[in-house]
């Protein structure tokens, strides 16, 4: 257990300022996206408006993106750099799909 804690501290200390900024912002995106997804899902449950379900899914996609980018540096010891970079860059498609979900929700009558 102590070795795991020292590895965690070493990983945190080894991050540059830009990497720490990326992780902090990604964690913020995760928390805000997850909170808004839960609130939207609760609103959908109360109102039963299909648009709120679409909005909840859109926010959830933003939350997933933030979580994956936050985990990027913690996955490096377990996966290859190419795999982690591919995962990080491909999950950006969730942003595109989330934006399209908002457009669909706004354009429906």
FENQUISUL-V746722 format. One record per pair of residues at least 24 apart in sequence whose C-alpha atoms are under 6 Angstrom apart, sorted by the first residue. I is the first residue (numbers start at 1). GAP is how many residues later the second one is. Records with the same first field share a line. If there is no record, write none. Layout:
I->GAP + GAP
//
This chain:
23->47
26->40 + 44
27->39 + 43
29->37
30->33 + 36 + 37
33->26 + 29 + 30
34->26 + 29
51->54
55->47
58->40 + 43
61->33 + 37
65->26
//
